[in-house]
Amino acid sequence: MSQTDVTPPTIVLTGFTSGIGARLFEELLGHPSRPNLVLLARDAAGLGHALERARAAGLVAIGALADLGDLGSVRTALEQVHAAQRRDEVRLIDVALLNAGAQFTSRRNAGAQGHELTFTVDVIAQHLLLRGLEPLLAAGAHAVLMGSSTHRGRKASFNLIPDPQWRDPDDLARVEPPADGPTRFADERRKGGVAYASSKLALVTLAHGWAERLAASGRRLNTYDPGLVAGTGLGRDMPAPMYWVWKNVMPAMSVLPGASTPRATARHAVRLALGNAHGSLNDGYVEIGRVTRAEPVTFATDRRERLWAWLEDAVEEYLPTYAASGGPR
């Protein structure tokens, strides 16, 4: 697929109301391929505004509310997209650009189903989205998951995020209980950082299984690492002074190797997603436009099989009615 295709590609985009996602949306609005957009967001006002802008730009655009912290909400959104396809309001999906993610300063937040919220948004919901989108994909479709250098360890994240800690998915998804006394913010923040890095390690591990599964039907999946992009909304639950520094001071790091700006990294992500760069790549790991390789531990068979089986159990109750069942490939 390229911008020279006669038929506009149909693109699913998540996480487009702020940060990198907002720049992804801007790139797609002005893209020469004039894509049809399927927008999923938890913020009704943000979704409505984006749909108005896309339609004003002459693009076909539909949207659905999807809170990735609630698997039931994800299922409802997927069913709405499926219904729109059946009504011929939107074509089969050529690109799924799954950008939405979350990071918190503790492990005490829970999603609607009771799993730790970071793991819910960054891993469980991503698997459910792919399971639900799979039957809606066009031949030769391409899915892109948003990875992170944090899966490599703290040195790869400029020592801002602790090392990931691989554990059984039961443990990764377990919410830390309420504190029975005073807590130190530094301790809570570290646990939140570990949860984020570990969720990204799990997501990159999951990506290999999905790449193999989609390849069996002539489709592709790759992981995109945007680099360090300071100033996004990931740290929105930081104390106000820390968040101010993150938003207003830390973006200066974009000049460093391994860092980027929302605009620059979004441009690379869109080129990857639409096949204008690395058009035959499958199960690749692309860092700010450059093909590298995910950490070797993400290829471990035992981890991959256990994670897939756990996620299949976690999402089974929330699969859309049209989605076929299936196990690890």
C-alpha positions in Angstrom: 0.0 0.0 0.0 1.2 3.5 -0.8 0.0 7.0 -1.3 -0.3 6.3 -5.0 -3.1 3.7 -4.5 -6.3 4.7 -6.3 -8.6 3.6 -3.5 -8.0 5.5 -0.2 -6.9 3.2 2.6 -9.1 2.8 5.6 -7.3 3.4 8.9 -8.2 2.7 12.5 -6.5 5.1 14.9 -6.6 5.1 18.7 -5.1 7.5 21.2 -5.4 10.5 18.9 -6.6 13.2 21.3 -3.2 14.2 22.7 0.5 13.7 22.4 1.9 11.5 19.7 -1.6 10.5 18.7 -2.6 14.1 18.0 0.3 14.4 15.6 -0.6 11.1 14.0 -4.1 12.5 13.4 -2.7 15.6 11.8 -0.4 13.6 9.5 -3.4 11.5 8.3 -5.6 14.6 7.8 -3.1 15.9 5.3 -1.8 12.7 3.8 -1.9 12.5 0.0 -3.7 9.1 0.1 -6.8 10.8 1.6 -7.5 8.0 4.0 -10.9 6.9 5.4 -10.6 7.1 9.2 -12.1 4.9 11.9 -11.4 6.8 15.2 -11.7 5.2 18.6 -11.4 7.3 21.7 -12.7 7.5 25.3 -13.3 11.2 25.2 -16.6 12.1 23.5 -15.8 15.7 23.0 -12.4 14.9 21.5 -13.8 12.3 19.3 -16.5 14.6 18.0 -14.1 17.4 17.3 -11.8 15.0 15.4 -14.7 13.7 13.3 -15.7 17.3 12.4 -12.2 18.2 11.4 -11.8 15.0 9.3 -15.0 15.5 7.5 -14.3 19.2 7.0 -11.1 18.1 5.3 -13.1 16.0 2.9 -12.3 12.6 4.5 -14.7 9.8 5.2 -14.6 9.4 9.0 -16.6 7.4 11.5 -15.9 7.1 15.3 -16.8 5.1 18.4 -16.3 5.6 22.0 -13.8 3.1 23.5 -12.3 3.3 27.0 -9.4 0.9 26.9 -9.6 0.6 30.7 -13.0 -1.2 30.2 -13.0 -4.3 28.0 -16.8 -4.0 27.7 -16.4 -0.6 26.2 -13.8 -1.9 23.7 -16.2 -4.7 22.7 -19.1 -2.2 22.1 -16.8 0.0 19.9 -15.7 -3.0 17.8 -19.3 -4.0 17.3 -20.1 -0.5 16.1 -17.3 -0.6 13.6 -18.5 -4.0 12.4 -22.0 -2.6 12.0 -20.7 0.4 10.1 -19.0 -2.0 7.7 -22.2 -4.0 7.2 -24.0 -0.8 6.3 -21.2 0.0 3.8 -20.4 3.2 5.7 -16.7 2.1 5.8 -14.6 -0.3 3.9 -12.5 -3.2 5.2 -9.6 -1.9 7.3 -6.2 -1.6 5.6 -4.3 -0.2 8.6 -4.8 -0.5 12.4 -2.6 2.1 14.1 -3.0 1.3 17.8 -1.3 4.2 19.5 -3.3 4.5 22.7 -1.4 3.7 26.0 -1.3 4.6 29.7 1.3 5.2 32.4 0.6 5.9 36.1 2.5 6.8 39.2 1.4 3.7 41.1 0.1 0.2 40.7 -3.0 0.8 42.7 -5.3 1.7 39.8 -7.7 -0.9 38.4 -9.6 -1.2 35.1 -13.3 -2.0 35.0 -12.6 -5.7 35.1 -10.3 -5.5 38.1 -7.0 -5.9 36.4 -4.1 -3.4 37.0 -4.9 -0.4 34.8 -1.6 0.0 33.0 -1.6 -3.7 32.0 -5.3 -3.4 31.1 -4.8 -0.5 28.7 -1.3 -1.4 27.3 -1.7 -5.2 26.9 -5.2 -6.7 27.5 -7.1 -4.1 25.5 -4.6 -4.2 22.7 -5.1 -8.0 22.4 -8.9 -7.5 22.4 -8.7 -4.8 19.8 -6.6 -7.1 17.5 -8.9 -10.0 18.1 -11.9 -7.9 17.3 -10.3 -6.1 14.3 -8.9 -9.3 12.7 -12.2 -10.3 10.9 -12.6 -6.7 9.7 -9.2 -6.4 8.0 -8.7 -6.2 4.3 -6.4 -8.5 2.4 -2.8 -7.3 2.9 -3.7 -5.2 5.9 -1.1 -3.9 8.3 -1.3 -3.5 12.1 1.1 -1.4 14.1 1.5 -1.6 17.9 3.2 1.2 19.9 6.2 -0.2 21.6 8.7 1.6 23.9 12.4 1.5 24.6 11.4 0.9 28.2 11.1 -2.8 27.3 14.9 -2.8 27.0 15.6 -1.5 30.5 16.2 1.8 32.2 19.4 2.7 30.3 17.4 2.8 27.1 14.9 5.2 28.6 17.6 7.7 29.8 17.2 6.2 33.3 13.7 7.8 33.6 11.8 4.5 33.9 12.9 1.5 36.0 13.8 -1.9 34.5 10.9 -4.0 33.5 10.2 -7.1 35.6 8.8 -10.1 33.7 6.4 -12.1 35.8 3.5 -14.4 35.2 0.6 -12.5 33.6 -1.5 -13.2 36.8 1.0 -11.1 38.7 1.5 -8.4 36.0 -2.3 -7.9 36.0 -2.7 -7.9 39.8 -3.5 -4.5 41.4 -1.5 -3.6 44.4 -3.8 -3.3 47.4 -4.5 0.0 49.2 -1.8 1.1 51.5 -2.4 0.4 55.2 -0.3 3.4 56.2 1.7 6.3 54.8 3.6 5.7 51.6 6.6 7.4 50.0 5.8 9.0 46.6 9.2 7.8 45.3 8.3 4.2 46.1 4.9 4.5 44.5 6.3 6.2 41.4 8.9 3.5 41.0 6.2 0.8 41.1 4.2 2.6 38.5 7.3 2.9 36.3 8.0 -0.8 36.6 4.3 -1.5 35.7 4.7 0.6 32.6 8.0 -0.9 31.4 6.7 -4.4 32.2 3.5 -3.8 30.2 5.6 -2.7 27.2 7.8 -5.7 27.6 4.6 -7.9 27.5 3.2 -6.0 24.5 6.4 -6.5 22.4 6.3 -10.2 23.4 2.7 -10.4 22.3 3.5 -8.7 19.0 5.5 -11.7 17.8 2.5 -14.0 18.1 0.2 -11.6 16.3 2.7 -11.1 13.5 2.8 -14.8 12.9 -1.0 -15.1 13.1 -1.7 -12.3 10.7 1.1 -13.5 8.3 -0.8 -16.7 7.9 -3.6 -14.8 6.1 -1.2 -12.5 4.1 -1.3 -9.6 6.6 1.4 -7.9 8.6 2.1 -6.5 12.1 5.0 -4.5 13.3 5.9 -2.6 16.4 6.8 1.0 16.3 9.0 2.6 19.0 8.5 6.4 19.0 11.6 7.0 21.1 11.5 9.3 24.2 8.9 11.9 23.4 8.7 14.2 26.5 5.7 16.4 27.1 3.0 13.9 26.2 0.1 13.1 28.5 1.6 9.8 29.7 2.5 11.4 33.1 -0.7 13.3 33.6 -1.1 12.0 37.1 2.3 13.3 38.3 2.2 16.0 41.0 1.7 19.4 39.3 5.3 20.6 39.6 6.7 17.4 38.1 4.2 17.4 35.3 5.0 21.0 34.5 8.7 20.1 34.1 7.7 17.1 31.9 5.6 19.3 29.7 7.7 22.4 29.5 11.4 21.5 30.2 11.9 17.8 29.2 11.0 18.3 25.5 14.4 19.9 25.1 15.7 16.3 25.2 14.4 15.7 21.7 17.8 16.6 20.3 19.3 13.5 21.9 19.8 10.2 20.1 16.8 8.0 20.9 14.5 10.9 21.6 12.1 12.7 19.2 9.2 15.2 19.0 5.6 14.2 18.5 5.6 15.6 14.9 8.8 13.9 13.8 8.0 10.5 15.3 4.4 10.6 14.0 5.7 11.2 10.5 7.8 8.0 10.7 4.9 6.0 12.2 2.5 7.0 9.4 5.1 6.1 6.8 5.5 2.7 8.4 1.8 2.1 8.8 0.9 3.1 5.3 3.7 1.1 3.8 5.6 4.1 2.4 8.6 2.8 4.5 9.5 -0.9 5.2 6.6 -2.0 3.0 7.4 -5.8 3.3 8.4 -5.8 6.9 6.6 -8.2 9.3 7.3 -8.7 13.0 9.7 -5.9 12.8 10.7 -3.4 15.5 11.1 0.1 14.1 12.6 2.9 16.3 11.9 6.4 15.0 12.0 5.1 11.4 14.9 2.8 11.8 14.5 -1.0 11.8 16.2 -2.6 14.8 15.3 -5.7 16.8 13.3 -6.2 19.9 15.0 -7.6 23.0 15.8 -11.3 22.6 13.7 -12.2 25.7 10.6 -11.1 23.9 11.0 -14.1 21.5 11.1 -16.7 24.4 8.5 -19.4 23.5 7.4 -20.1 27.0 6.7 -16.5 27.7 4.8 -16.0 24.5 2.6 -19.0 24.9 1.8 -18.3 28.5 0.9 -14.6 27.8 -1.2 -15.5 24.8 -3.2 -18.2 26.7 -3.7 -15.8 29.6 -4.9 -13.0 27.4 -7.3 -15.3 25.5 -8.9 -16.2 28.8 -9.0 -12.6 29.9 -10.8 -11.3 26.7 -13.0 -14.3 25.9 -16.1 -12.9 27.6 -15.6 -9.6 25.8 -15.0 -10.7 22.2 -17.5 -9.2 19.8 -20.2 -11.6 18.6 -18.8 -11.6 15.0 -15.2 -12.5 16.1 -14.2 -16.1 15.5 -12.5 -18.0 18.4 -8.9 -18.9 18.1 -5.9 -19.8 20.1 -2.1 -19.3 19.9 -0.4 -19.8 16.6 
